[in-house]
């Protein structure tokens, strides 16, 4: 949360009838309290409460916070996606070479998204120095995502597939 957003919240709370406000998201905590009395003193002079600036409604405070809340939701969504992705097994390239989804251009791909694989299932071929190396899944599960394109050069250790384990 940016300091300007916090200042805007303080300003809105100060102008509202709210006496206490709390907001917490992703380790960021804001707690504001406003103490009101029937008499307000400023520069040693007493003012009555009728001279206070018009109070914004709770809806105005919510509207001002809407962009901040949306931003926090996006961060949470990204965090959940990363957490789910980290639970997936990555089939990595064991060598530098060219990735092929099938044994020849006229053949169907070994696997697609949603395909069930076992530890011995061939998932692709990586060609290196005219040698075609069949790559096995080495895990039982379901292909969730194919991370490279057919004919793409791949590096040693580069993730090729994401697999959800059974």
N, C-alpha and C positions, 0 to 999 in steps of 0.2 A: 504494500500500500504506500502510495506516495504522500509526502508531507503536505502537498497542496490539497489532496483529498481529505486528509485528517483535519486540516484547517477549515475546509468547507463543512465538514461534519460538525466541528466545534461551533462554527458560526450558526448553523441550522439549529443545533441543540440549544444554543444560547438564546436564540430568538423564539424557540418553541415553548410549549407548556410542559414539556418533559422535564422531570427532575433527575432522572437517571437513565443512562444509555450504556449498553454493553454490546460489543461485537467481537467475535473470535472466529478466526479462520486460518488454518495452516500455520499455527504457531504465532500468528499476529493477534494480539489482544488489545482492545480499546475499551476503556471503562471511563465514562464521564458522569460526574455528579454535579448537580446545580442546586445550591441552597438558596431558597427564596424566603423572604420575610415580607411583612407588610410595608416595611420601610426600606428604601434603598438609599445608600449614601454614595455620593460621588464628589470628589474634591471637597469634602467636609460639609457639603450641602445635602439636606435630606430631600429626596424626591418621593412622591407617592407612586404606587404601583400603576396608576392610570397613565403615567407619562412614559411607560416602557413601550418600546417598539412593538408593532403588531406581531403576534405570535404565528409562525407558520404551522400548518397542520402536520400530523404524523405522516400523511400521504406525501407531503412535500419532502420530508426527510427520507422516506422510502424511495421516492423518485430520484433523489440526489444520490442515494446509495446503489441504485440499480446497476450502473456501469461497473461499480466495484464488485458487487455480488456476481454479475455475469462473468467478470474476469476471474474471480475465484472459482466459479463453476468450471470454467475452461481448464484451469490449472488442475482441479480435482479430476476432471475427465482424463486429461493427459496422464496424470499420475496413475489412475486406475488402468489405463491402456498399457503403460510401461510395466506395471506390476503384473498384469496378466501375461504380457509378452515374456517377462522374465521367467515365468513358470513353464514356458515352452522349451522343448529340446531343439537345439540347432544342429542340423546335419551340415558339417563343414567340409570344404574341399581339402583333400589330403595332399594336393599338389597344385602347382601352377599349370594352367592349361586352358582349353576351350571347353565350355559347358554345352552339352547336348542333352535334350530331353528324351531323345529316342535314338535307336541304333542306326536309323537312316531317315532322310527327309520324308520318305513315303510311309514310314511306320508311325503308329500312334505313340504318344508320349508314354514313358514308363509309369508316371504318376501325374495326377492333377490334384488341385485343391479338393479335399474331401476323400481322397483315396486312402484306404486302410493299408498299412504296411506292417511287415514283421521285420525282425532283425536281419533276415537274409534277403529281403526284397531289394531288387535293384531299382534305384530311384533316378539315376542319370548316368551319363558317361562324361568323363573328363579326358580330353585328348591332349597328350603331351608328346612331342617329338614323334608324331605318327603312330603312337601307341594309344589305343582306346581302352581306358581303364573304367570298368564298371564300378559304380559307387553304390554300396549297400546302405540301407537305412540304419542298421545296427541298433534299432529300437522298435518296439511294438507301439503302434499308435496311428494317428490320423494326420495327414498332411493339412496344415492350416494355411500355409502361405509358401509360394515359390518366390524366392528373393532375387533370382537372376533370370535373364532372358536367354533363349536358345541362341547359341553361337557367341555368347559373351565370354570374354577373357575373364578368368577368375584367378585369385591369388591363393597361396597356401593359407589354410585356416579361415578363409572367407565363408560365412554362412550361406548355404544354398537353399535350405528349406527350414521351415519351422514346423515342428511336429508336436501334437498334443499326445502325451503318453497315455496308454490304456491303464 
